[in-house]
Amino acid sequence: MEADIRWLDDPRVFRVNQIPAHSDHGFYEDEESFAAGKFTLRQCLDGEWQFCFSVNAGSRPAEFYREDYDRSGWDSIPVPMHIEMAGYDKIHYINVMYPWEGHMFRRPACTIEGTWPEQDTGAAAWAGDGSFSQAAYNPVGSYVRIFDLDPALCGKPVRICFEGAEQAMYLWLNGEFIGYAEDSFTPSEFDLTPYIREQGNVLAVEVHKRSSAAYLEDQDFFRFFGIFRSVYLYARPALHVEDLWARPRLLGDYVSGSLELELELSGWGKAAMALCEETPGHGYQVKITLQDGEGSLRWQGQLPAARRIHMEPAAVGEVIPWDNRRPYLYRLLITLLDEEGRILELVPYDIGFRRIEIVDRVMRLNGRRLIFNGVNRHEWSAKGGRVISRQDMEYDIRIFTENHINAVRTSHYPNQIPWYYLCDSHGIYMISETNLETHGSWQKPGGDEPSWNVPGSFPAWREAVLDRARTHFETFKNHPAILMWSLGNESYAGDNLAAMHAFFKEKDPDRLVHYEGVVHNRAYEDQISDVESRMYEWPEKIAEYLSEHPKKPFILCEYMHDMGNSLGGMRSYMELLDRFDMYQGGFIWDYVDQAIEVEDPVTGRRVLRYGGDFDDRPSDYEFSGNGLLFADRTPKPALQEVKYYYGQYQ
């Protein structure tokens, strides 16, 4: 297969040759590496890469991936980093509108004839109109990394993982096309085994700022592109856990627990025989143990190895429920053994027993009424944009716990993987949001106009958004902190969102599903969200809803919009918690300002610059600054108000 530039314009092409999404578990090849917490079969590719910036696809070095291509005049760029933060292209902030509005006409999305077909008419109608691939301004970043394979990975199947690349990327290794990916905020993995060698590998990545995915990623943020999260290689042991789906349940007595487990295994060499249906097990075994937080054994079992393993729910006796007050975690350990009992792989995962349900139209966690003292949180650093560090995340957790913030909505995309583990261990309730926002396709100047709303009910967009839901779910499904899956943000409604809701409910009936946009189209009220979710609603209107035969528990997925001298009316919302059990709190917009630290050319001082300060047009200007913290993570006075009121409703 050859790479095709036309994929940028076709909403039906969003992944080519990608490995299916799977759980975010780590794995170790022996007890020594496990004890040390060292992933010996992983090779990090972060660091300096060769780099070439092009203003559009027509001017890009189209054959740069060839091994003999002359890159002697190229620049270098750190990975991970936004291309704009490295000094290329334009820094641009905008909220609702698509970033090309006012510069070029591109509506409706990605059609040849300029109108949406009544139904999916097949490939001929969706081959792409060249609106992105041929645009005069649609920047391209061409990356090359030359590397030798770490000895520990040699002789084994090798994959590559891009944890985040915005917005569409093509990949080659040693001159051979490997694959294509969209969805900026979930991992993209590819098999390199057929083409990788021990020395002198030439890895080439072409990242485009715009693609049909741009219609699905219209979030309220700075519009960056490039490889902005880590990149690494990993090798698989002879027998490997491809996917882990641990389902610890707190039973209806809120005391006892059960554990259900689904595993998918892969193997190579002799171990592959263990997964053949004709010779099940073949002497290879899967050992499963569960320990409590003090290291005491609570349950254990052993099963023959197989490609797919389903362990029926096993009673584990009395358990300590996981919640914000006591985020108690148990250690699940999966050990793969060969026919002689030698360890081939160890997979640890910390799990929590908890029960989220709606009883008498009230959300309850472990039998108690649930209250969200929440914030919305963009990933943000004043120095790095959405390239944030582990230290940034740990600081945010400290701010949460010190100020009685018990919940976070990952607005409006899946976050870096370590954030989910931190929320697990510190008891932060999560509404985990799918990477979807199409605000500019339906909310126009003067009001709502959804005639070409994306994804709507258009068949051509269905698989793209279902894939985003699937990848989101499969990656993060084991985290006890996630109480609700969110379909996305501000994307109106339609059959495609209903299909996303159905997917989450089928795959994970133990969690709730959230989506706010049905308030704009009540025809989908019973098909998309388990809760009544609104933004910035007046307290009087909330009381009116909850007093007049409400159907669902009520949350504010965004409220208090913390711009300027804001948050003064918080008391009127918090008092609703005493009046209505079905009012269950909300999520302040938002946690941290989006602003970039630069050197002032006049004073030489380091200062923060907001939207519009970079001559970016169209822009929503200082609307990027509505956090409880400044972009450098200095708390604002408003945080004191949050601490006081959230402290009253722990």
HUPE-V882102 format. One record per backbone hydrogen bond with DSSP energy under -1.0 kcal/mol. NH is the residue of the N-H (numbers start at 1). CO is the residue of the C=O. Records with the same first field share a line. If there is no record, write none. Layout:
NH=CO ; CO
//
This chain:
7=4
8=5
9=6
10=7
13=10
16=180
19=189
24=475
28=346
34=30
35=31
36=32
38=33
40=38
42=39
43=233
45=231
47=79
49=77
50=144
51=75
52=142
54=140
62=60
64=61
66=63
69=66
74=71
75=51
77=49
79=47
81=227
83=225
87=84
88=83
94=221
101=98
103=100
104=100
126=123
134=130
135=132
138=55
140=54
141=207
142=52
143=205
144=50
145=203
147=201
149=198
153=150
156=153
159=234
160=190
161=232
162=188
163=230
166=226
168=208
169=181
170=206
171=179
172=204
173=176
174=202
176=173
178=171
179=171
180=16
181=169
182=14
188=162
190=160
192=158
195=192
196=192
201=147
203=145
204=172
205=143
206=170
207=141
208=168
209=139
212=8
214=211
215=212
216=213
218=437
221=94 ; 219
223=92
224=222
226=166
228=164
229=164
232=161
233=43
234=159
235=41
236=157
240=266
242=264
243=264
245=262
247=260
249=258
251=256
254=251
257=317
258=249
259=314
260=247
261=311
262=245
263=309
264=243
265=307
266=240
268=238
272=269
273=270
274=271
275=272
276=273
281=274 ; 305
282=280
284=281
285=337
286=303
287=335
288=301
289=333
290=299
291=331
292=296
295=292
298=290
299=290
301=288
303=286
305=284
309=263
311=261
314=259
316=257
319=255
322=353
328=326
330=351
331=291
332=349
333=289
334=347
335=287
336=345
337=285
338=342
341=338
344=336
345=336
346=28
347=334
349=332
351=330
357=364
359=362
362=359
364=357
365=368
366=355
368=365
370=363
372=584
374=586
375=407
376=588
377=409
381=385
385=381
387=384
388=386
393=389
394=390
395=391
396=392
397=393
398=394
399=395
400=396
401=397
402=398
403=399
405=400
406=373
407=373
408=429
409=375
410=431
411=409
413=410
419=416
420=417
421=417
422=418
423=419
424=420
425=421
426=422
428=423
429=406
430=481
431=408
432=484
434=486
436=434
437=216
441=438
442=439
443=439
444=447
447=444
449=442
453=450
458=455
461=458
465=461
466=462
467=463
468=464
469=465
470=466
471=467
472=468
473=469
474=470
475=471
476=472
477=473
479=476
482=479
483=430
484=430
485=512
486=432
487=514
489=436
496=456
498=494
499=495
500=496
501=497
502=498
503=499
504=500
505=501
506=502
507=503
508=504
511=508
512=483
514=485
519=516
520=517
521=518
524=521
525=522
527=524
530=513
532=553
534=555
536=558
542=538
543=539
544=540
545=541
546=542
547=543
554=582
555=532
556=585
557=534
558=534
559=587
562=589
563=561
566=564
570=567
574=570
575=571
576=573
577=574
579=575
580=576
583=580
584=554
586=372
587=556
588=374
589=559
591=376
593=629
594=624
596=609
597=382
598=607
600=605
604=600
607=598
609=596
613=610
615=612
623=620
624=621
625=622
629=591
630=634
633=630
636=628
639=636
640=637
642=638
643=639
644=640
645=641
646=642
647=643
648=645
//
